[in-house]
Amino acid sequence: MAEYDVVVVGGGVAGLSAAMMLGRSRRRVVLVDAGEPRNAPATHLHGFLSRDGMDPAELLSTARREVASYGGELLAGRAVGIDRLDGARFAVRLAGGGRLGARAVVVATGLRDELPEIPGLRQRWGQDVQFCPYCHGYEVRDSALGVIGGEDRSFSLRQAQLIRQWSDDVVFFPHRIDLEAHERERLVARGVRIVDGEVTRIVSDETGVRGVELAEGPMVGRTALFVGPRFVPSDELLTALGCEVNDEGWVATDRTGRTSIDGVWAPGNVVDHTAQLINAAAAGSAAAIALNNYLVAADVEKALNGHTEPVPAN
Ligand SMILES: Cc1cc2nc3c(=O)[nH]c(=O)nc-3n(C[C@H](O)[C@H](O)[C@H](O)COP(=O)(O)OP(=O)(O)OC[C@H]3O[C@@H](n4cnc5c(N)ncnc54)[C@H](O)[C@@H]3O)c2cc1C
């Protein structure tokens, strides 16, 4: 089994940022990535200072080059399990066989967006069907916007209020949400038009979204849509290890992404659905710094307990 100081699982911005800082800390690090970052359907990213408008794939390929330049190894593949071994060590199992040994692991596997099952919606996801106005609201400002009610009622209602910030022409389609009178009142007060009824299809052509089709009545013309997905953390590796979860069911960490299990860190969307690219990258960096300190402390203990020479830095 190849041995490393740290195995990073997940090569989005959180994992890559952790791997870069660990490489710069002269740690032996390998990153294994399945290559399906959450924002892959988007052709440009926003809100990341100095990277605004960049192709998300370009951000990641630049980051991968940076990780490699500090000696970080990059492996395409999927981790299917993490075993705790004796002596505060871990073995990361890979799909198709093979194991990677490490003193610590960073699990930065992100989350999955579960969309309402509406024909035509997923095809436009990440293009002109979005969820985050901070990422993609400015680009569709002042146009005919729609917000479709999703599974999370309060998220959808907040989203409808929020999107109005970017356009005077916002229609809320509650879809399967039964609105209370006071909720209607608040939406109307905010200048949001409400069109009731079940949404049966998102209509689009080669130019993009054209409108929203309902079970009854004519199509409502719209040029861009927002919807609230259900955020599902890709945290199976962490929960199988026994990491504690919080009251909302997400793996619990401290401010550096440290989980309840010694030697296991989890930065980015896998533990925090609100993290945008810049936050996820920052979380990866914070995890790497905390993790490096953890390894330094372990090295000191090791030197005190039987080693006459200090443990080499790498
Ligand atoms: C459509 C869309 C557009 C967005 N646009 C923006 C934007 O413009 N600006 C912005 O700031 N944010 C944007 N976001 C949010 C952004 O995608 C997240 O903030 C960011 O991806 C979180 O980074 P992460 O590293 O935590 O997770 P991810 O980027 O999702 O990376 C996780 C990686 O782990 C890999 N992985 C998962 N499981 C395993 C496994 N078992 N073994 C190996 N690898 C595994 C995945 O394949 C993936 O490559 C957008 C999101 C969506 C859905």
The ligand as an SDF file (V2000), in Angstrom:
LIG
                    3D

 53 58  0  0  0  0  0  0  0  0999 V2000
  -25.1650   25.0530  -11.1440 C   0  0  0  0  0  0  0  0  0  0  0  0
  -24.2770   25.6210  -10.0810 C   0  0  0  0  0  0  0  0  0  0  0  0
  -23.5500   26.7750  -10.3280 C   0  0  0  0  0  0  0  0  0  0  0  0
  -22.7280   27.3090   -9.3310 C   0  0  0  0  0  0  0  0  0  0  0  0
  -22.0750   28.4830   -9.5900 N   0  0  0  0  0  0  0  0  0  0  0  0
  -21.2860   29.0220   -8.6440 C   0  0  0  0  0  0  0  0  0  0  0  0
  -20.6400   30.2810   -8.8720 C   0  0  0  0  0  0  0  0  0  0  0  0
  -20.7440   30.8900   -9.9360 O   0  0  0  0  0  0  0  0  0  0  0  0
  -19.8930   30.8020   -7.8530 N   0  0  0  0  0  0  0  0  0  0  0  0
  -19.7600   30.1600   -6.6480 C   0  0  0  0  0  0  0  0  0  0  0  0
  -19.0660   30.6870   -5.7710 O   0  0  0  0  0  0  0  0  0  0  0  0
  -20.3630   28.9700   -6.4240 N   0  0  0  0  0  0  0  0  0  0  0  0
  -21.1100   28.3880   -7.3910 C   0  0  0  0  0  0  0  0  0  0  0  0
  -21.7350   27.1940   -7.1410 N   0  0  0  0  0  0  0  0  0  0  0  0
  -21.4530   26.4820   -5.8750 C   0  0  0  0  0  0  0  0  0  0  0  0
  -20.1610   25.6380   -6.0440 C   0  0  0  0  0  0  0  0  0  0  0  0
  -20.4250   24.6280   -6.9840 O   0  0  0  0  0  0  0  0  0  0  0  0
  -19.7230   25.0520   -4.7040 C   0  0  0  0  0  0  0  0  0  0  0  0
  -19.4810   26.1110   -3.8020 O   0  0  0  0  0  0  0  0  0  0  0  0
  -18.4280   24.2470   -4.8420 C   0  0  0  0  0  0  0  0  0  0  0  0
  -18.5220   23.3030   -5.8770 O   0  0  0  0  0  0  0  0  0  0  0  0
  -18.0910   23.5370   -3.5200 C   0  0  0  0  0  0  0  0  0  0  0  0
  -16.8140   22.9530   -3.6500 O   0  0  0  0  0  0  0  0  0  0  0  0
  -16.4630   21.5510   -2.9730 P   0  0  0  0  0  0  0  0  0  0  0  0
  -15.0080   21.3420   -3.2540 O   0  0  0  0  0  0  0  0  0  0  0  0
  -16.9170   21.5250   -1.5830 O   0  0  0  0  0  0  0  0  0  0  0  0
  -17.3430   20.4570   -3.7550 O   0  0  0  0  0  0  0  0  0  0  0  0
  -17.3380   20.0450   -5.3050 P   0  0  0  0  0  0  0  0  0  0  0  0
  -16.8990   21.1670   -6.1550 O   0  0  0  0  0  0  0  0  0  0  0  0
  -18.6650   19.4460   -5.5930 O   0  0  0  0  0  0  0  0  0  0  0  0
  -16.2230   18.9230   -5.4000 O   0  0  0  0  0  0  0  0  0  0  0  0
  -16.3860   17.6350   -4.8330 C   0  0  0  0  0  0  0  0  0  0  0  0
  -15.5480   16.6620   -5.6400 C   0  0  0  0  0  0  0  0  0  0  0  0
  -15.4610   15.4180   -4.9330 O   0  0  0  0  0  0  0  0  0  0  0  0
  -15.6140   14.3700   -5.8540 C   0  0  0  0  0  0  0  0  0  0  0  0
  -16.0680   13.1790   -5.1320 N   0  0  0  0  0  0  0  0  0  0  0  0
  -17.2590   12.9550   -4.5170 C   0  0  0  0  0  0  0  0  0  0  0  0
  -17.2640   11.7340   -3.9340 N   0  0  0  0  0  0  0  0  0  0  0  0
  -16.0520   11.1930   -4.1810 C   0  0  0  0  0  0  0  0  0  0  0  0
  -15.4430    9.9560   -3.8570 C   0  0  0  0  0  0  0  0  0  0  0  0
  -16.0820    9.0330   -3.1130 N   0  0  0  0  0  0  0  0  0  0  0  0
  -14.1840    9.6940   -4.2920 N   0  0  0  0  0  0  0  0  0  0  0  0
  -13.5180   10.6280   -5.0140 C   0  0  0  0  0  0  0  0  0  0  0  0
  -14.0410   11.8250   -5.3630 N   0  0  0  0  0  0  0  0  0  0  0  0
  -15.2870   12.0920   -4.9560 C   0  0  0  0  0  0  0  0  0  0  0  0
  -16.6410   14.8950   -6.8580 C   0  0  0  0  0  0  0  0  0  0  0  0
  -16.6040   14.1410   -8.0560 O   0  0  0  0  0  0  0  0  0  0  0  0
  -16.1420   16.3430   -7.0070 C   0  0  0  0  0  0  0  0  0  0  0  0
  -15.1500   16.4330   -8.0170 O   0  0  0  0  0  0  0  0  0  0  0  0
  -22.5990   26.6510   -8.0880 C   0  0  0  0  0  0  0  0  0  0  0  0
  -23.3300   25.4840   -7.8460 C   0  0  0  0  0  0  0  0  0  0  0  0
  -24.1610   24.9730   -8.8160 C   0  0  0  0  0  0  0  0  0  0  0  0
  -24.9520   23.7260   -8.5300 C   0  0  0  0  0  0  0  0  0  0  0  0
  1  2  1  0
  2  3  1  0
  2 52  2  0
  3  4  2  0
  4  5  1  0
  4 50  1  0
  5  6  2  0
  6  7  1  0
  6 13  1  0
  7  8  2  0
  7  9  1  0
  9 10  1  0
 10 11  2  0
 10 12  1  0
 12 13  2  0
 13 14  1  0
 14 15  1  0
 14 50  1  0
 15 16  1  0
 16 17  1  0
 16 18  1  0
 18 19  1  0
 18 20  1  0
 20 21  1  0
 20 22  1  0
 22 23  1  0
 23 24  1  0
 24 25  2  0
 24 26  1  0
 24 27  1  0
 27 28  1  0
 28 29  2  0
 28 30  1  0
 28 31  1  0
 31 32  1  0
 32 33  1  0
 33 34  1  0
 33 48  1  0
 34 35  1  0
 35 36  1  0
 35 46  1  0
 36 37  1  0
 36 45  1  0
 37 38  2  0
 38 39  1  0
 39 40  1  0
 39 45  2  0
 40 41  1  0
 40 42  2  0
 42 43  1  0
 43 44  2  0
 44 45  1  0
 46 47  1  0
 46 48  1  0
 48 49  1  0
 50 51  2  0
 51 52  1  0
 52 53  1  0
M  END
$$$$
